[in-house]
Amino acid sequence: MEDKEKILAELRRIKCKRCGKIQYPGRARCIKCKSSEFEDIYPEPLDSGTITTFTKLYALPETLKGEPPYVFGIVEFNNGVRALGHILENEKVEIGMKVKPTYGQVSVDPEGKPNFGIIFKPVG
């Protein structure tokens, strides 16, 4: 599977056809109106989103590799899809910053096996 396909799979959300509520993960019924009719949605365009909030971790758990601070944030795309991910910029990160999604190793499990997911890189 290509990186773009992996990113799309990670960012996939569902949208209620009745009320328009975007939800993740997939559900049998809408959490707002209880409808069971959904459509899959993906960020468009896939090249960038905007950081809406973030936090910096200075005391890293064993599963996170790298030097502190380790930044996690929520990124919103133009169609309302939001995704949580690791943000590679750790010094100059700010709300409103444009980032693009990439796919890579985000942590390791207790046995040392890599876990993969969304990593956001600053645009520009």
SULMO-V180977 format. One record per backbone hydrogen bond with DSSP energy under -1.0 kcal/mol. NH is the residue of the N-H (numbers start at 1). CO is the residue of the C=O. If there is no record, write none. Layout:
((NH CO) (NH CO))
//
This chain:
((6 2) (7 3) (8 4) (9 5) (10 6) (11 7) (12 8) (13 41) (14 23) (15 39) (16 21) (17 37) (20 16) (23 14) (30 35) (34 30) (39 15) (41 13) (49 99) (50 76) (51 97) (52 74) (53 74) (55 72) (57 70) (64 61) (70 57) (72 55) (73 85) (74 53) (75 83) (76 50) (77 81) (80 77) (83 75) (85 73) (86 118) (87 71) (88 120) (96 51) (97 94) (99 49) (100 121) (102 119) (104 117) (106 115) (107 115) (108 63) (109 113) (112 109) (115 107) (117 104) (119 102) (120 86) (121 100) (123 98))
//
